[in-house]
Amino acid sequence: MNKLKWAPALLATLAAGNTQAQSSVTLYGVIDAGIGYVHNAQGSDGKNASTLVRFSSGNTFGSRWGLKGTEDLGGGLAAVFQLENGFNDGTGTLGQGSREFGRKSVVGLASKQLGTITLGRQYDPVVDLVQAYTEDAYFGGSFASPGDLDNYDNSVRVSNSVKYVSPVLDGFQFEALYGLGGVAGSAGAGQTYGFGGSYAGGPLGAAVAFFHANGGNTTTNDVRTWTSSSDTLFNTVINQGFASAKSIQIVRAGTQYVLGSFTVGAAYSNTQYTRDGFSVFSKTAKFNNGSAFVNDQLTPAWRVGGGYNYTRLTGPASAKYHQFNLGTDYALSKRTTLYALAAYQKASGTTLNASGATVQAEASIGSYGVNSGTNSQGLIVLGMRHKF
């Protein structure tokens, strides 16, 4: 009888051990730090500063730490989760608007046959599918479009969202996302949605995706304040004149081809900021961006790359931006890498300032986030990256 009394407890212990054996939790992270030199940086007083030297975090990969895990539910189905915190390793402060898990926070179900559904704060299809075929995947945000106006360097995450990712079928994969605006009586206010597809086969890879975000109904002094389920893209002088947009729409496509030690790639995006009566600009702003890059894996440890990025604004203004980039990295080990980046950007024509007035276009390289106060800017960054 005593043995029978212990049986339920023993079975429970064995079941718990079996469940644990079929589950996993991983701690991971990246620390990316360097020193950046900027020629032409606008000072805090709004006047031009000839140079800026600063500690620079997340130059090639955003500094982060995270937890991710799976639980096998049987029948090819698994529960999945991921929590990812972004931070500035120079100051120790939180990133992504001081969110604890601002980079990613999702839970969902994954099936090898049917695909994966996740809920939470996450990336959109433009980032998930197209970014892998751009130079951002190798050397980070200094190669991005000016001001990261088309989410080239994943400045945007989507909160309160549901995402479906298909399994890979003969090299093809598809993805769709919807972010809930959460506004009573106005389902479309603040909503975000996107979809796209990719192909990878041998040396060739390509992807195309669509993204749309509504800016919400919140206004200040009769001017819209961005309150979308999507983060804002209006972070620099490149596009801050369109921060009162009713919506953002992005179409992006990218491709790359591997030929021996060389990787070549090209990408295109069309970004539109639409308006309504609460916008300070009078016409839809359209940014067309084209970029190309080439990398050479000189040795298993040493890589070099270069790229060119051209952007043109039409609609309420007519700015043009030419950007040239160089990058190199050297792997000291599988986890530790030294890198150097250099970039130059030249702006011409006109754009709008935050008040909607027409002004001369200013330079701001990639997603580095420094306004120049003039029509050109140069950048050099030396740094180190460690993964764990």
C-alpha positions in Angstrom: 0.0 0.0 0.0 2.8 2.4 0.8 4.3 1.7 -2.6 1.0 2.6 -4.2 0.8 5.8 -2.3 4.2 6.9 -3.8 3.2 6.0 -7.3 1.4 9.2 -8.3 4.3 11.3 -7.0 6.8 9.2 -8.9 4.8 9.4 -12.1 4.5 13.2 -11.8 8.3 13.5 -11.3 9.0 11.4 -14.3 6.5 13.4 -16.4 8.1 16.7 -15.3 11.5 15.3 -16.2 10.3 14.2 -19.6 8.7 17.7 -20.3 11.9 19.4 -19.3 14.0 17.2 -21.5 11.9 18.2 -24.5 12.1 21.9 -23.7 15.0 24.4 -24.0 15.8 28.0 -23.0 18.8 29.9 -24.4 20.4 33.0 -23.1 22.2 35.0 -25.9 23.4 38.4 -26.7 25.6 40.9 -28.6 27.8 43.7 -27.3 28.9 46.1 -30.0 30.9 49.2 -29.1 33.2 51.6 -30.8 34.4 55.2 -31.2 32.8 57.3 -34.0 34.2 60.4 -35.7 31.7 62.6 -37.6 32.6 65.4 -39.9 29.8 67.9 -39.9 27.5 67.3 -36.9 24.9 69.8 -35.7 25.5 71.0 -32.1 22.8 71.1 -29.4 22.4 74.8 -30.0 21.3 74.1 -33.6 24.6 75.4 -35.0 27.0 73.4 -37.0 29.9 71.7 -35.2 32.9 70.9 -37.4 33.5 67.5 -35.8 32.0 65.1 -33.3 33.8 62.3 -31.5 31.7 60.0 -29.4 31.3 56.6 -27.9 29.1 54.6 -30.3 27.0 51.6 -29.4 25.5 49.1 -31.8 27.3 50.1 -34.9 27.1 46.8 -36.9 24.7 44.9 -34.7 22.4 46.4 -32.1 23.7 45.6 -28.6 21.2 43.2 -26.9 20.6 40.3 -24.6 17.7 37.9 -24.8 16.0 34.7 -23.9 14.4 32.3 -26.3 12.9 28.9 -25.8 10.8 26.1 -27.1 8.5 23.5 -25.5 7.7 20.3 -27.5 3.9 19.8 -27.4 4.0 16.7 -29.5 2.8 15.9 -33.0 5.4 18.3 -34.6 3.9 21.3 -32.6 6.0 23.4 -30.2 5.4 26.5 -28.0 8.0 29.2 -28.6 8.9 32.5 -27.0 11.5 35.2 -27.3 12.3 38.2 -25.1 15.0 40.6 -26.4 16.3 43.7 -24.6 18.2 46.4 -26.5 20.7 48.6 -24.6 23.4 51.2 -25.0 26.6 49.6 -23.8 28.3 53.0 -23.3 25.7 54.2 -20.7 23.9 51.0 -19.8 20.5 52.6 -20.6 17.6 50.8 -22.2 17.0 51.2 -26.0 13.9 51.3 -28.1 12.2 54.1 -26.1 13.4 52.7 -22.7 11.4 49.5 -23.1 12.6 46.5 -21.1 12.2 44.2 -24.1 12.0 46.7 -26.8 13.6 44.7 -29.5 11.3 41.7 -29.3 8.8 40.1 -27.0 6.7 37.3 -28.5 5.0 34.0 -27.7 3.5 31.6 -30.2 3.2 28.2 -31.7 5.5 26.6 -34.3 4.8 23.7 -36.6 7.3 22.2 -39.1 4.4 21.4 -41.5 2.2 24.5 -41.0 4.5 27.3 -40.0 4.8 29.7 -37.0 2.3 32.1 -35.4 3.7 34.6 -32.9 2.0 37.4 -30.9 3.6 40.4 -29.3 6.2 43.1 -30.3 8.2 42.0 -33.3 9.7 42.8 -36.7 7.7 43.2 -39.9 8.2 41.3 -43.2 10.3 44.0 -44.8 12.9 43.5 -42.1 12.5 39.7 -41.7 12.7 38.9 -45.5 14.5 41.7 -47.3 17.2 42.9 -44.8 19.1 39.6 -45.2 19.9 40.5 -48.8 21.3 44.0 -48.1 24.6 45.2 -46.7 22.9 45.9 -43.4 23.2 42.2 -42.7 27.0 42.5 -42.9 28.1 45.9 -41.8 25.0 47.5 -40.1 23.2 50.8 -40.2 25.9 53.1 -41.7 25.0 51.5 -45.0 21.3 52.1 -44.6 19.2 54.7 -46.5 19.6 58.3 -45.2 17.9 58.5 -41.8 16.7 54.9 -42.3 13.6 56.4 -43.9 12.5 53.0 -45.4 13.3 50.8 -42.3 16.5 49.4 -44.0 18.1 49.0 -40.6 15.0 47.9 -38.7 14.4 51.1 -36.8 10.7 50.0 -36.6 9.1 47.2 -34.6 5.4 46.6 -34.4 3.7 46.3 -31.1 0.5 44.4 -30.3 0.9 42.3 -33.4 0.2 38.9 -34.8 2.6 37.3 -37.4 2.5 34.2 -39.5 5.7 32.8 -41.1 5.4 29.8 -43.5 7.7 26.9 -43.6 10.3 26.9 -46.4 8.9 25.2 -49.5 11.4 24.5 -52.2 13.3 27.6 -51.2 10.3 29.9 -50.9 9.0 31.4 -47.7 6.0 33.7 -47.0 5.1 36.0 -44.1 2.3 38.2 -43.0 1.8 40.6 -40.0 -1.0 42.6 -38.5 -0.6 45.1 -35.7 -3.8 46.2 -33.8 -4.3 49.9 -33.3 -6.5 49.4 -30.3 -8.6 52.5 -30.8 -12.3 52.1 -29.8 -14.7 52.8 -32.6 -11.9 53.1 -35.2 -10.3 49.8 -36.1 -8.0 51.3 -38.7 -6.5 54.0 -36.5 -2.9 53.0 -35.5 -3.1 49.7 -37.3 -0.1 48.2 -39.1 0.1 45.4 -41.7 2.6 43.8 -44.0 3.4 40.8 -46.1 6.1 39.4 -48.3 8.0 36.5 -49.8 11.5 35.3 -50.2 13.5 32.7 -52.2 16.9 31.2 -51.4 18.4 28.6 -53.7 22.2 27.9 -54.1 24.1 31.2 -54.6 21.0 33.2 -55.3 18.7 34.9 -52.8 15.9 37.4 -53.2 12.9 38.9 -51.4 10.1 41.5 -51.7 7.8 42.8 -49.0 5.1 45.5 -48.3 4.5 47.5 -45.2 1.7 49.9 -44.2 1.3 51.8 -40.9 -1.5 54.2 -39.9 -0.4 57.1 -37.8 -3.4 57.1 -35.4 -5.9 59.8 -34.4 -3.9 61.7 -31.8 -3.2 65.4 -32.5 -1.4 68.2 -30.8 -2.4 71.7 -31.8 -4.3 70.2 -34.7 -1.2 68.4 -36.0 -1.0 64.6 -35.9 1.3 62.9 -33.4 2.4 59.5 -34.4 0.6 57.0 -32.2 0.7 53.8 -34.3 1.2 50.2 -33.3 4.4 50.7 -35.5 7.3 52.7 -34.1 8.1 56.0 -35.8 10.7 56.4 -38.6 10.9 60.2 -38.3 14.2 60.3 -36.4 16.4 62.8 -38.4 16.3 65.8 -40.7 15.9 63.5 -43.7 12.2 63.0 -43.1 11.2 64.8 -39.9 9.1 67.2 -42.0 6.7 64.3 -42.6 6.2 63.2 -39.0 2.6 64.3 -39.2 1.9 61.8 -41.9 -1.4 59.9 -41.9 0.4 56.8 -42.9 3.7 55.2 -44.0 3.8 52.8 -46.9 7.0 50.9 -47.9 7.7 48.5 -50.8 11.2 47.0 -50.6 13.0 44.4 -52.7 16.5 43.0 -52.5 18.6 40.3 -54.0 22.2 39.0 -53.7 24.4 36.5 -55.5 27.4 34.6 -54.1 30.3 34.0 -56.6 33.2 32.4 -54.9 34.6 34.7 -52.2 32.4 37.6 -53.6 28.9 38.5 -52.6 27.1 41.1 -54.7 23.7 42.6 -54.0 21.2 45.3 -54.9 18.0 46.6 -53.4 15.2 49.1 -54.1 12.5 50.7 -52.0 9.6 53.1 -52.5 8.5 54.9 -49.4 5.4 57.1 -49.3 4.3 59.3 -46.4 0.6 60.2 -47.1 -1.2 63.2 -45.6 -4.6 64.4 -44.5 -6.0 67.6 -42.8 -3.8 67.0 -39.7 -0.5 67.0 -41.7 1.8 70.0 -42.1 2.8 69.0 -45.7 0.6 69.5 -48.7 1.5 66.5 -51.0 2.3 62.8 -50.6 6.1 62.5 -50.0 7.7 59.8 -52.1 11.2 58.6 -51.4 12.8 56.2 -54.0 15.9 54.5 -52.9 18.4 52.3 -54.8 21.5 50.6 -53.4 24.2 48.2 -54.4 27.1 46.5 -52.6 29.9 44.0 -53.1 31.8 42.1 -50.4 34.9 40.0 -50.7 35.7 37.3 -48.1 39.5 37.7 -48.4 40.2 35.0 -45.8 38.0 33.0 -43.5 38.5 35.7 -40.9 38.8 38.9 -43.0 36.0 40.5 -45.0 35.8 43.9 -46.9 32.9 45.5 -48.5 31.7 48.7 -50.3 28.3 50.1 -51.2 26.5 53.0 -52.9 23.1 54.3 -51.9 21.0 56.8 -53.9 17.8 58.4 -52.6 15.4 60.9 -54.3 12.5 62.7 -52.7 9.5 63.9 -54.9 6.2 65.5 -54.0 6.3 68.5 -51.7 10.1 68.9 -52.2 12.9 67.6 -54.4 15.9 66.4 -52.3 18.6 64.0 -53.6 21.1 62.0 -51.5 24.3 60.2 -52.6 25.9 58.0 -50.0 29.2 56.0 -50.3 30.2 53.3 -47.8 33.2 51.1 -46.9 33.4 48.4 -44.3 35.8 45.7 -43.1 35.8 43.3 -40.2 38.2 40.7 -38.8 37.1 37.8 -36.7 39.5 37.1 -33.8 37.3 34.1 -33.0 33.8 32.7 -33.7 32.4 35.2 -31.2 34.7 38.2 -31.2 35.2 40.6 -34.2 37.0 43.9 -34.9 35.5 46.2 -37.5 36.0 49.6 -39.2 33.4 51.6 -41.1 33.6 54.7 -43.3 30.9 56.7 -45.1 30.3 59.9 -46.9 26.9 61.5 -47.9 26.1 64.5 -50.1 22.6 66.1 -50.1 21.2 68.5 -52.6 17.8 70.1 -53.3 15.1 70.9 -50.8 13.0 69.1 -48.2 10.7 70.1 -45.3 11.5 70.9 -41.7 9.4 69.8 -38.7 7.2 72.9 -39.2 6.5 72.0 -42.8 8.6 74.9 -44.2 10.8 74.3 -47.3 14.5 74.2 -46.4 17.8 73.0 -48.0 18.3 69.3 -47.7 20.8 68.2 -45.0 22.9 65.1 -44.8 22.5 62.3 -42.2 24.3 59.1 -42.9 22.4 55.8 -42.7 20.8 55.1 -39.3 23.7 56.6 -37.4 21.3 59.3 -36.3 23.4 62.5 -36.4 22.1 65.6 -38.3 24.8 67.4 -40.2 23.4 71.0 -40.3 24.8 71.2 -43.8 24.6 69.3 -47.1 27.5 66.8 -46.5 28.7 64.5 -43.8 31.6 62.1 -43.3 31.8 59.2 -40.8 34.5 56.8 -39.5 33.8 54.2 -36.8 36.2 51.8 -35.2 34.8 49.1 -32.9 34.6 45.6 -31.5 31.7 43.1 -31.4 31.3 40.1 -29.1 28.5 37.6 -29.3 27.5 35.2 -26.5 
